Amino acid sequence: MSSIKSFSDHAPCGRLEVHLVGGFSDDRQLSQKLTHQLLSEFDRQEDDIHLVTLCVTELNDREENEKHFPIIYGIAVNIKTAEIYRASFPDRGPEEELRAARALTGGPMISIYDAKTEQLRIGPYSWMPFPHVDFWLQQDDKQILENLSTSPLAEPPHFVEHIRSTLMFLKKHPSPTNALFPGNKALLYKKNEDGLWEKIPSPGS
């Protein structure tokens, strides 16, 4: 909220709008719990917030062979027109394995994009060695899905491959070192003229 509001300090008019999309009717009801937490948090805010789009849990659920799947897995926003549309992301941005390693070892969700500088700021991170990494690398796809996913039946096709590559990264880097974050500084990326992420020097490096 603070990040969004910092861009509209001098705006003479407008309103705060929320679009919630995601989740489905999963067996463990994780989507329902997360949706309730999000709505409760927005309700606690002092600002007037307008809920414009709500496509969550059973509203984003389809059933196939008595199994539940999300209808929409991802969305994108055209920031010039405010149009919201379904999207998939074959390119998941710079340092994907590094970011995934942090998440798999229990790192909380964070935003790595700084809208003011238009840069990605990644790290520096720290994590403990992933327990039994060799054991997990020996497991078949079914075991990885059932044990390392919150929604084994609804994961996209790339999920197991993504987890395996992350486990391999964690085996190679059991804890972050100077090799991953030279000088213990963040890795910075900015889009070039072609719209591609390009690594840029960290200040003072």
C-alpha positions as CSV (number, residue, x, y, z in Angstrom):
1,M,0.0,0.0,0.0
2,S,2.8,2.4,0.9
3,S,4.6,1.6,-2.4
4,I,1.5,2.3,-4.5
5,K,0.5,5.5,-2.6
6,S,4.0,6.9,-2.9
7,F,3.4,7.3,-6.7
8,S,0.2,9.2,-6.2
9,D,1.1,11.7,-3.5
10,H,0.4,14.7,-5.8
11,A,-2.5,13.2,-7.8
12,P,-5.6,15.5,-7.6
13,C,-8.0,12.6,-8.0
14,G,-8.3,8.9,-8.4
15,R,-8.9,5.9,-6.1
16,L,-7.2,2.8,-4.9
17,E,-8.4,-0.3,-6.8
18,V,-7.8,-3.9,-6.0
19,H,-7.9,-6.9,-8.4
20,L,-7.7,-10.3,-6.8
21,V,-7.1,-13.2,-9.1
22,G,-5.9,-16.7,-8.3
23,G,-6.4,-19.8,-6.2
24,F,-9.0,-22.5,-6.7
25,S,-11.1,-25.0,-4.7
26,D,-8.1,-27.0,-3.5
27,D,-8.4,-30.0,-1.2
28,R,-6.5,-28.3,1.6
29,Q,-8.5,-25.1,1.3
30,L,-5.3,-23.1,1.2
31,S,-6.8,-20.8,-1.4
32,Q,-9.8,-20.0,0.8
33,K,-7.5,-19.2,3.8
34,L,-5.3,-16.9,1.7
35,T,-8.2,-15.1,0.2
36,H,-9.7,-14.5,3.6
37,Q,-6.3,-13.2,4.9
38,L,-6.0,-10.8,2.0
39,L,-9.5,-9.5,2.2
40,S,-9.2,-9.0,6.0
41,E,-5.9,-7.2,5.5
42,F,-7.4,-4.8,3.0
43,D,-10.4,-4.3,5.2
44,R,-8.1,-3.2,8.0
45,Q,-6.5,-0.4,5.9
46,E,-7.4,3.2,6.7
47,D,-7.7,4.1,3.0
48,D,-10.8,3.7,0.9
49,I,-10.1,0.6,-1.3
50,H,-12.4,-0.4,-4.2
51,L,-12.5,-4.1,-5.0
52,V,-12.9,-4.2,-8.7
53,T,-12.1,-7.8,-9.7
54,L,-12.6,-10.9,-7.6
55,C,-11.8,-14.1,-9.4
56,V,-10.6,-16.4,-6.6
57,T,-11.2,-19.9,-5.1
58,E,-14.5,-21.3,-6.5
59,L,-14.9,-18.4,-8.9
60,N,-11.6,-19.5,-10.5
61,D,-12.2,-23.2,-10.4
62,R,-12.9,-25.9,-13.0
63,E,-13.5,-29.5,-12.5
64,E,-12.1,-32.3,-14.7
65,N,-12.5,-36.0,-13.8
66,E,-13.5,-35.1,-10.3
67,K,-10.3,-33.1,-9.8
68,H,-10.1,-29.3,-9.3
69,F,-7.9,-27.0,-11.3
70,P,-7.5,-23.2,-11.6
71,I,-9.1,-21.6,-14.7
72,I,-6.6,-18.7,-14.6
73,Y,-2.9,-19.4,-13.6
74,G,-1.5,-15.9,-14.3
75,I,-2.5,-12.4,-15.3
76,A,-0.7,-9.3,-16.7
77,V,-1.6,-5.6,-16.5
78,N,-1.1,-3.0,-19.2
79,I,-0.1,-0.1,-17.0
80,K,-1.0,2.4,-19.7
81,T,-4.6,1.3,-20.3
82,A,-5.2,-0.6,-17.0
83,E,-6.3,-3.6,-19.0
84,I,-6.0,-6.9,-17.2
85,Y,-5.7,-10.1,-19.2
86,R,-4.7,-13.8,-18.8
87,A,-1.1,-14.5,-19.3
88,S,1.6,-17.2,-19.1
89,F,5.2,-16.5,-18.5
90,P,7.7,-18.8,-20.3
91,D,10.5,-16.3,-19.3
92,R,10.5,-15.9,-15.5
93,G,13.2,-13.3,-15.3
94,P,16.8,-13.1,-14.2
95,E,18.4,-15.4,-11.6
96,E,15.4,-17.7,-11.6
97,E,17.2,-20.6,-9.8
98,L,18.6,-18.2,-7.2
99,R,15.2,-16.7,-6.4
100,A,13.6,-20.2,-6.4
101,A,16.3,-21.5,-4.0
102,R,15.4,-18.8,-1.6
103,A,11.7,-19.6,-1.8
104,L,12.2,-23.4,-1.5
105,T,14.3,-22.9,1.7
106,G,11.5,-21.0,3.3
107,G,12.2,-17.4,2.4
108,P,9.1,-15.2,2.7
109,M,7.5,-13.6,-0.3
110,I,9.1,-10.3,-1.2
111,S,8.9,-7.8,-4.1
112,I,12.2,-7.5,-6.0
113,Y,11.1,-4.8,-8.4
114,D,11.7,-1.1,-7.6
115,A,9.3,0.9,-9.6
116,K,11.0,4.2,-8.9
117,T,14.4,3.1,-10.3
118,E,12.7,0.5,-12.7
119,Q,15.2,-2.1,-11.5
120,L,15.1,-5.6,-10.2
121,R,17.0,-5.9,-6.9
122,I,17.9,-9.5,-6.1
123,G,19.4,-10.4,-2.7
124,P,21.7,-10.6,-1.0
125,Y,20.0,-13.7,0.5
126,S,20.9,-16.2,3.1
127,W,19.6,-19.7,3.7
128,M,20.4,-22.9,5.5
129,P,21.4,-26.1,3.6
130,F,18.3,-27.8,2.2
131,P,17.7,-31.0,4.2
132,H,18.2,-34.3,2.4
133,V,18.8,-32.7,-1.0
134,D,20.4,-35.8,-2.5
135,F,17.4,-37.9,-1.3
136,W,14.9,-35.6,-3.0
137,L,17.0,-35.5,-6.2
138,Q,16.6,-39.3,-6.4
139,Q,12.8,-39.3,-6.1
140,D,10.5,-39.7,-9.1
141,D,8.2,-37.0,-10.4
142,K,5.2,-38.3,-8.4
143,Q,7.0,-38.1,-5.1
144,I,8.3,-34.6,-5.8
145,L,4.8,-33.5,-6.8
146,E,3.1,-35.0,-3.7
147,N,5.7,-33.7,-1.2
148,L,7.0,-30.4,-2.5
149,S,3.8,-28.9,-3.9
150,T,0.8,-27.4,-2.1
151,S,-1.5,-28.5,-5.0
152,P,0.0,-31.6,-6.6
153,L,-2.9,-32.2,-9.1
154,A,-3.0,-28.6,-10.4
155,E,0.7,-27.8,-11.0
156,P,1.7,-26.6,-14.5
157,P,3.8,-29.0,-16.6
158,H,7.1,-27.3,-15.8
159,F,6.7,-27.7,-12.0
160,V,8.8,-30.9,-11.4
161,E,11.6,-29.8,-13.8
162,H,11.7,-26.4,-12.0
163,I,11.9,-28.1,-8.6
164,R,14.7,-30.4,-9.8
165,S,16.8,-27.6,-11.2
166,T,16.3,-25.7,-7.9
167,L,17.4,-28.7,-5.9
168,M,20.5,-29.0,-8.1
169,F,21.2,-25.3,-7.5
170,L,20.9,-25.9,-3.7
171,K,23.2,-28.9,-3.8
172,K,25.8,-26.8,-5.6
173,H,25.2,-23.8,-3.3
174,P,24.2,-25.1,0.1
175,S,24.5,-21.6,1.5
176,P,24.9,-18.3,-0.4
177,T,28.5,-17.2,-0.8
178,N,30.5,-14.3,-2.2
179,A,30.3,-16.1,-5.6
180,L,26.6,-15.6,-5.7
181,F,26.6,-12.1,-4.3
182,P,30.0,-10.5,-4.9
183,G,30.9,-8.1,-2.1
184,N,27.6,-9.2,-0.4
185,K,25.8,-6.8,-2.6
186,A,22.4,-7.1,-4.4
187,L,22.3,-8.2,-8.1
188,L,20.7,-5.4,-10.1
189,Y,18.9,-5.7,-13.5
190,K,17.3,-3.1,-15.7
191,K,15.5,-3.4,-19.0
192,N,17.5,-2.4,-22.1
193,E,16.1,-0.7,-25.2
194,D,14.9,-4.1,-26.6
195,G,12.9,-4.8,-23.4
196,L,15.3,-7.4,-22.1
197,W,16.7,-7.6,-18.6
198,E,20.3,-6.6,-18.5
199,K,22.6,-6.9,-15.5
200,I,24.0,-3.5,-14.3
201,P,26.8,-2.8,-11.8
202,S,25.8,-2.4,-8.1
203,P,26.7,1.0,-6.6
204,G,30.2,1.0,-5.3
205,S,31.3,-2.1,-7.2
